[in-house]
Amino acid sequence: NRSLLYRMKMNAPRWGIVLAVTAACWSSAALAQGVIERVKAGGKIVIAHRESSVPFSYVDPATKKPVGYALDLCLKLADAVGKKAGVRNVPVEFMQVTPANRIAMVEQGKADMECGSTTNNAERREKVAFTIPHFITGARLLVKADSPIDRIEDLMGKKLVSTKGTTPLKAADQANRERLMGITIVEAPDHARAVEMVEKGEADAFVMDDVLLFGLAANRPNPAGLKVVGKFLTTEPLAIMLPKNDVEFKKVVDDEMRRLIVSRDIYPVYDKWFAKPIPPRNTPLNLPVSYLLRDFWKYPTDQVPF
């Protein structure tokens, strides 16, 4: 018995390596199986959503369920995947993600689509893929209604907040360094906390995609106490994020997004979330389709010049 225990002890590191390699192989096999193939075999589609990216993807406090413009589009895409796989009523599982972990969840194969307000850019395309943009926006500033701040230059020596893991945060940090503005930039874990910091005076401004700022402000207890100001710091084509190397799945998603746009079936979905009252406060955002988005949708493509 002592001899057996001794051999087990000596071989423990070796067995650890074997188990690690086996786990890695299983993980690779799971990632290698395409979404269409999994659905054909009776599997589900996992849709990642956000908590407070109004009106794209957020949790309705009344129902505790994810809702939003991007989420509605993702459900239509899931139906298209089901048709391709020959499966009716494909089971869908929702997974809440944050700005910090959303890319990793798709890259690691834990989510099939991230339905939120994620910018398609070159850096992210190294890890994941994107379908055709469903919105084009730019980063601006959210401040108190009585604030004298009107542009990023007015923040010299002041405090600016943005959400961790977002492109506006990077853009603000770069502008701060290049222009030597001396802005103190802090990270918030999510959009809701960033707005709260502005309301409480913990930050002088919140930099984020302006459409998100309008949505967030409209659903605060005192919407009139906030305003969106400044020129665009960035141009942000927002798109649904997909696994990088699942070619068949991406083609189905791209084809359906293109069909929705060309047929104009996407417009009623857009109007539902940008022109009509939305939860939780039943306040309309009153944001018509921008000229940038209309022009982009004339020739819908997943190729963006950023």
Beta strands, then each sheet from edge to edge (+ up, - down):
strand 1: 45-49
strand 2: 52-53
strand 3: 57-60
strand 4: 65-67
strand 5: 92-96
strand 6: 113-115
strand 7: 129-130
strand 8: 135-137
strand 9: 139-144
strand 10: 159-163
strand 11: 184-188
strand 12: 205-209
strand 13: 226-229
strand 14: 236-238
strand 15: 241-242
sheet 1: 5+ 1+ 6+
sheet 2: 2+ 3- 4+
sheet 3: 7+ 15-
sheet 4: 8+ 14-
sheet 5: 11+ 10+ 12+ 9- 13+
end
